[in-house]
Amino acid sequence: MDFVSHGLWGGAIVGRENLKMFIYAVVFGLLPDILGEGLMFSFSFMGLDNMPGFEHGHPDITDFPLWAQSFYNTSHSLLVFILIFAVVWIIRKRPFWPLAAWGIHIIIDIPTHSIELFPTPFLWPISSFKVDGLGWDNPYILVPNFTLLLIVYLTWWYRRRAIRRSKPTAQ
């Protein structure tokens, strides 16, 4: 899935309690890509690391430096997510639901990444199995994704507006 959609889905699914929780959910929804691809491309852009280019199509994840592969594998592993979610739950003595946006990110990525471009290592470090999904840039994924996001956020906005209008105003 594309970067922005991850944040929006995280916010819509687990960040509806209030603005603070929404922002946390958006950030955690973006986190795997920030840690995975964001650092790789930022370092390359700044000339700090030699990254493969896209001149000959999509580079393979193994073309990237080992540190970049490690960040990507770690940030896109459901097993790592579950472990961290559980540790946070134990420490807080209750779940921190906005963190679930990270897991939602991974689940969305599994069927929406092809083997050609950053397949999701959701079982890392136990298995290297990856699903050859339909790329998120495919119209069959992209159009329904943006349409559903629009419907979800318009519905959310409409309901909040209706609730505000139904409350009596102070005189």
HUZI-V996377 format. One record per residue. N is the residue number from 1. PHI is phi in whole degrees, 0 to 359 (none if undefined). NEAR is the number of other ideal C-beta (glycine too) atoms within 12 Angstrom. Layout:
n: <N/N>
phi: <PHI/PHI>
near: <NEAR/NEAR>
//
This chain:
n: <1/2/3/4/5/6/7/8/9/10/11/12/13/14/15/16/17/18/19/20/21/22/23/24/25/26/27/28/29/30/31/32/33/34/35/36/37/38/39/40/41/42/43/44/45/46/47/48/49/50/51/52/53/54/55/56/57/58/59/60/61/62/63/64/65/66/67/68/69/70/71/72/73/74/75/76/77/78/79/80/81/82/83/84/85/86/87/88/89/90/91/92/93/94/95/96/97/98/99/100/101/102/103/104/105/106/107/108/109/110/111/112/113/114/115/116/117/118/119/120/121/122/123/124/125/126/127/128/129/130/131/132/133/134/135/136/137/138/139/140/141/142/143/144/145/146/147/148/149/150/151/152/153/154/155/156/157/158/159/160/161/162/163/164/165/166/167/168/169/170/171>
phi: <none/288/305/297/300/302/297/293/294/301/297/290/276/236/241/270/297/197/298/299/293/298/296/302/296/299/298/293/292/272/309/302/284/295/286/284/271/302/295/302/286/295/297/295/298/278/76/273/210/274/253/292/267/253/299/247/95/286/286/281/303/288/282/272/301/301/298/291/298/296/299/296/300/295/286/248/260/296/293/296/302/300/299/294/301/294/297/298/299/296/296/278/66/194/290/255/301/302/297/299/300/297/296/299/305/296/298/294/293/306/274/250/233/271/299/290/223/48/299/275/276/294/255/296/263/285/219/261/300/221/270/269/274/271/307/297/275/287/305/292/259/299/295/298/301/293/295/296/299/299/297/300/287/293/297/300/299/299/295/296/296/296/296/297/290/280/284/291/271/285/257>
near: <40/28/26/20/35/41/34/32/37/41/36/30/33/31/32/26/16/14/14/15/24/27/21/28/35/32/26/38/40/32/35/45/37/25/29/38/33/21/28/32/26/19/19/22/15/12/9/15/19/16/25/21/14/14/8/9/12/21/24/19/31/16/22/28/21/14/18/31/29/22/32/39/33/27/37/41/35/32/23/30/34/22/20/26/28/18/15/23/17/13/13/14/8/11/19/27/27/35/33/32/39/44/39/35/46/43/29/37/42/29/23/31/38/24/19/20/28/40/32/38/35/34/22/29/18/15/14/18/18/28/25/16/26/24/26/34/23/20/13/15/24/20/14/18/28/21/16/21/27/17/16/23/23/15/16/21/16/14/15/18/13/12/11/12/11/10/10/7/7/4/3>
//
